[in-house]
Amino acid sequence: MRNYFFEVLSILLIGGSLLFFLECIDYLKRRDYVASLILMFIGLAVIAVGKEMARLALAQKD
């Protein structure tokens, strides 16, 4: 059960980070470079957490 939880959570986190990048593009269109830079760093951080959750899910399969 825990294995599926971490797999679903990692997919949601990696997919959710795409929303940050889409919002980043929207801010770039509005020429708000500081906000887009902040959103880019948040998106990268969310991807990193999703990657670690996926790694944890793979480690628990063994």
Secondary structure, 3 states (H helix, E strand, C coil): CHHHHHHHHHHHHHHHHHHHHHHHHHHHHCCCHHHHHHHHHHHHHHHHHHHHHHHHHHHHHC
